Amino acid sequence: MNTITDVVMWIATNIFGQPAILIGTIVLIGLLVQKKTTSQVLSGTFKAIIGFLIITAGADIISGSLTVFEPLWAEVFNLGAESISDYMGQEAFTGEYGSIVALVMSLGFLLNVLLARFTPFKYIYLTGHMMFWTTTIFAGIAVQSAPDVGFWQLVIFLSIIMGLYWTLQPAIVQPFMRKVTGNDEIALGHTSASVSLLAALMGKWFGNKDNDSERIKVPNGLEFLRDSNVITALTMGLLFLTGAIVVTLRNTPGAEELVASSGDQNFIVYSIIQSFMFTAGIAVVLVGVRMFIGEMVPAFKGIATKIVPGAKPALDSPIVFPYAPNAVILGFVGAFAGALIWLFILGNTVAYVFVPTMIVLFFHGATAGVFGNSTGGARGAVIGGFTTATVVAWGQYVMVRMLLSDTIPDTAMWAADSDMFILGPIVKLLAELLFV
């Protein structure tokens, strides 16, 4: 009996308790079931494990930069207290709940496949990195709402939510997706779905469909707007620089403490470097996400297509970009302008330092721009972008302050997306009803 208990405890500690190993095991099983070659099995399993560990390293880099950005702008706005203080953080959260996230991704995907097989909603969600981040954020909300929830209670709860979301989200967006693509062959599987729907509706109400964005000539000098790394570095660099200049001109105790934190290095130079560190951290995380998702999704995709013949793939947001390239830029411009406006409004009204993460604003604003253009032309594209910034700014404030302030507010500041902000309060309510 003791031997069985020891085995169970060893598996719980060394497999379920180690997210990277659990993910590798899931990929291993998926590849073996598909009868892949030994080389493919080893390569896929190792890449999945390495990719997940890279994500942890990137999250550390981002958190380090946020610990400079947040107090910097708190000082600029003369806030009496920091927006976030003591919390678990992504690294500690992954160590404790990463296995739950991995299991939920697997079981939620299985539920998605089953729902696609036995219901009229024939969509298979294949945007793996969004599966990961949405599950992580919702897990943070659930743990914050019900700290005493059991392991398998949390797994089952989140698996049902994610399975339903990954099935229904593409189905709800599809009527507007057909307007964008002109066919019914692919679906949108991305957390920008809510702002895309809002953009399409706002474009219909306030735009001008006859003034299509694709009739506008965009200068070649704006091509850099298509590179999210460049615009992230540029935007965060400007924000860090502006904040650093303001702080160095002040003689308050808070300003002096911030300047002293850079040591012998000039504080302005130090702040600029932090902006690049923030961008580098996101780039590192994305490398890790692409690596482990690049192995996890194929491990399931072959099985899913056999079980659900005729199902439509729900794919990442860039699939809509070629249908309206100019709307992509207009949507981002609208989102960027909106983010700067809300940065100052939130700071001066509710004392919250909004982190306008360009990786979110670009992909969500650009996608909303394409949908807004489909119903309201160029004006609809810009309105769609601004709507995105509004949802992201206020959604981030509510999520960081009210939904997961004790778990992973640091992650919500750069990795939480539009749909997560919209659905987050529902997850909180359900968790409290079921487990508190």
N, C-alpha and C positions, 0 to 999 in steps of 0.2 A: 504493500500500500504506500509506504514511504517512497519507494522507487518511482511509482506512478506520479505521486505528488511532486517529487523532485523534477521529473521530466516536464510536467506541466509548468512548473515554476520556471524552469530553464527556458522553455519555449516562450513563456510570457515575457520574461526579462530580456532575452537575447534576440527574439524575432519581433513579437508584438511590441516590445518596449524599445525597439530600435527602428525608427521610421525608414531609414535608408535601407536596412536589411529587409524589412517587410516589403517595401516597394520592389526591391530586387527579386524577392521570392515570388511576388505576384507576376512580375514580368517573366520570370523563369517558367512558371507554370503555364502562362499564356502562350509562350513560344513553344514549349514542349507539346502542348495540346495541338498546336498547328503543325507539328512534326517538322520544325525548322532544323537546319543542320547544326552540328555541334558548334561550329564557328559562329553562326548567327545567334545561338542561344547564349554563348559565353559573352559575345560582344554586346548584345542587347541588355543582358543582366548587369554586367559591369558598368555600362554607360548609365543605366538608370540609377545605380547606387552613387556613382561619382557625381552625376548631375544633381542629385538631391543634396549631397554634401556641399556642392558649390553654392547652392541656394542659401544655405546657412551662413556661409562665408560672406556672400553678398549682402545679406540682411544685416550682418554686423557692421559692414562699412556704411550702409545707409543710416543705421541707428546712430552711429558716431557723428555723422553730419547733421542729423536732426537735433542732436543735443546742443549743437551750435546755432542752427537756424532758428529754433523755437525761442530760446531766451533772447536772441539777438533782436527779433521782431517784437518780442514782448517788451523789451526796453524801448524800442522805437515808439510803440503805442502807449508807453507808460502804464503797462498793466501791473496790477498789484501782485499778481501771482502767475506762475507758469500754467499753461493750458493743461499740461500733463505732469505728473510727479512720480509717485511710486507705482510701478506696474510690473507685470511679469516680463513682457517683452517677447519678441519673436523667437529668440534662441531658446529661452527657458520654456516657452509654450510648446515649441516643436519637440523638445526633449520629453515633455510630459504628455502631450496630446498628439504628437505627430503620428503615432500608430493608429489612432482613431481616425485621423484625416485620411490616411492611406486606405484603411478598411472602408471608410465611407465612400471614397472615390470608386472603389471596386464594386461595392454592393449597390451604390447609387447608379453606376453605369449599367449594372446587370438589370436593375429595375427599369431603367430607360429602355433597354433592349426589349424587355418583356412587354412593357407598355406599347412600344412601337409594334410589337408582334401581334398583340391581342386587342388593340384599340385603333380607332381611325387616325391617330396621330403618328404617322409613319416617319418619324425623325430620329436620327441617331446623332447625339451631340458628340462632336469630335474635337472640340477646342480644348485640349488637355490642360494647358496652363491656366485657363479660366476655371476649369473644374477644380484645380488645386487651390487657387486663391479664394474662390467663393466658398469652398468647403472649409478652408482655414478661418476665414472671417466669420462665417456662421458658427463654427465651433467656438470661436472666441466669445461671440455673443451668448451662446447657449451656456457656456461655462460661467460667464459673468452673471447670467440670470439665475442659474441653478448650480451653485458651487458643489453641492453634494450629489449631483446626478451620477449614477453608476456608469461604468465603462460601456456595457452592452446597451443600456438605455440610451446613452448618447449616440452610440453607433447606429442603432435602429432609427432613432428620431431623425438624425441628420441624413441617413441614407434615403428615407422616404421623402424628405424635403428636397434633397438634391435630385433624386430620380424623377420626381414630379416636375421640378424646375427645368431640368435638361430635356424633358419631353415636351412640356407645354410652351416654353419660351419660344422655340422656333416656330411652333404652330401659330401662336398669336401674331407673330411678326410677318408671317408668310404672305398675307394679302398685300402688304406694302412692299415686301421683297419682290413680288412679281412685277410691281410697277417699276422697280429699279432695274431688274435684270431682263424683263420682258419674257420670262419663261418660268417654269415651275420645277426646274431640275435640281436646284440647290437651295439651302436655307441658311439663315443667319444663326449661328450658335455663339453668342457673345454677350457679355454683360453690359453692352451698350444698347441692348434691345429696348429698354424703357425710354431712353432719350431719343432713340431712333423713332419710336412710335410717337413721342411727343413732338419731335421735329416734323414728322409727316403731317400730323394734325395742325400744328402751328403754321406750317407752310401752306396748308390748304386754306386756313382761315385768314392769314395775314400776308401771304406771299403773292407772287405773280407767276403762274406756271408758264406763261408765254415768254418770259424773260429767262430762258434756260441758261444756267451757268456755263454750259459748254460752248456758248456763242461768244464768251468773253475770252480775250487773249491775255494770258498770264505771263508777265515778264520772266525771262530766263533767270534773272537775279533772285527770284523767289523759290528756286528749285530746292534750296537748302531746307525749306519748310517740310520737305518730305522725309528728312532724316531726323528721327525722334531723338537720337543721341545728341545731335548738334543743337537742336532747339531746346532740349533739356538743359544742356550745359550753358547755353547762351542766356536763357531765362533765369535759371537759378543763379548764374553768375551776376546778372544785373541786380537780382534781389539781394544776394549776399553783399554785393558791393555797396548798394544804396544803404542797406542797414548798417554796414560797417562804418561808412562815412558819417552817418547820423550819430552813431554811438561814440565815435572818436571825438566828436565836437561837443559832447556833453561832459559834465563834471559830476554826474550823480554817482552814488556808490555802486549801483548796478552796472553802469557803463564802465567804471574803473575796474570792476571785477572781471567783466567780459574782456576788456583790453588786456588785462594781466594774464588771462587764460592762454594767450598766444605765446607766452614766454618771451624769448629774445626776438622772435619773429614779429615783423610789422603786422598789426592786427588786420589791416585791409588786405595785405597779401595772404595772410592766414585764412581769412574769410573766403577769398576767391578760390583758394586751393580746396576749401571745404565744398564749394559748389561743384568742382570737378570730381571730388571724392564721391559726392552724392550721385552724380551721373555715372561714375565708374561702378558704384555699388549696384545701381539698377542694371547696368550692362552685364555685370557678373551674374546677378540673379537670373536675367533673361537667358544667359548662356546655359546656366544650370537647368532652368525650366525646359528649354528647348531640348537639352540632352536627355533628361529623364522622361519627358513627355514624348519625345521622338521615339522612344522605345516602348512606353506603356500603351500609347494609342494603337500602334500596329499590333501589339500583342492581343488586343481585344477586337480590333476592327474586322479581322478575317472571320472570327467567330460570329460577330454581330451580323455581318452581311449574309452569312449562311442561314442564320436563324430568322432574319427579317428580310426576305427578298423584296426588292422594290422600294426599300426605305430610302429616304432622301438624307444625304449627309448635311448636318448643321455645322458650318465652318466658321473660321475666324473672320473678324470684321474686314480685313484687307481684301476679301473676295469682292466687295462692292466698289472698291476704289477705281478700278478700270472703267466702270460704267459712267463715272462723272469726275474725272481728275480735277477739274477746276473747283467743283463743289467740295472736294477734299480740302483744298487750301482755304476756301471761304469758310468752311465749317470750323477749321482750326483757328483761323483769325478771329471769328466770332467767339470761340471758346476762350482764346487767350485774352482778348479784351475783357470778357466777362470775368475771368479769373482775377485780373488785376483790380477790377472794380470791387469785387466781393472781398478781396484780400483786405482792402482798406475799410470797407464797410463793416466786415466782421470784427476787425481789430478795434474799431472805434465804437462799436455798439455792444457786442456780446463778449468782448475781451478774449477773442479766440484768434490764434495765429493760424490762418489757413495756409496749408502747404500746396500750392498749385502745381502738382506733379504733371510734367509735360507728357509723360508716357501715357497717362490717363486722358489728359485733355486732348492730346493729338488723336489717338485712336477713337475715342468716343466722340469728340467734336467733329472729326473728319467723317465718321460713319453717319452721325446725325446730319451732317451737311449734305451727304448724298441722298438721304431719305427726305430731308427738307426740300432739296432741289427737285425731287421727283413729283412733289405736289405744289411747290411754291417758287420754283426757279431760284435764281441767285439770292433773292431776298430770303427765301425759305431756308437756304443753306446757311446764311449768316445767323438767322434767328435760331436755327437748330443748334448751331455752335454755342450761342449765348445761353440757350436753354440748358445745354449740357453743363456749362460752367456753373449755372445756378443750382442745378441738382447736385453736382459734385461738391461745391463749396458748402452749402447748407447741410448736405448729407454728411460730409466729413465732420462738420461741427457736431451734429447730433450724435453720430456714431462714436467719435472720440470722447465726447463729454458724457454721454448718457448710456451707450450700448455696450462698450467694452473698455471702459477707462481703466479697469484693473487687470486686463489680460493683454491685449495686443493693440493699444492705440497707436503705437509706433508704426505698425504694419498698415493700419487703416489710413495713415497719413499719406501713404504713397501707393499702396497696392489695392485699396478698396475702390470699387467701381460703382457706376450708376445703379445697376440692378441691385447690388448689395445694399446701397443706401435706401432704396425703395422697399426692399423686402426685409431689411434688418429688423425694423420694429415688429414685424409679424413673427419673425423667428423668436424674438425676445418674449412676446406675448404668449406664444405657444409653449415655450420652455417653462415659463412661470406657471402656466395653467396645468401643465403635465407633471412637473417635478418639484414645485415649491409648495 
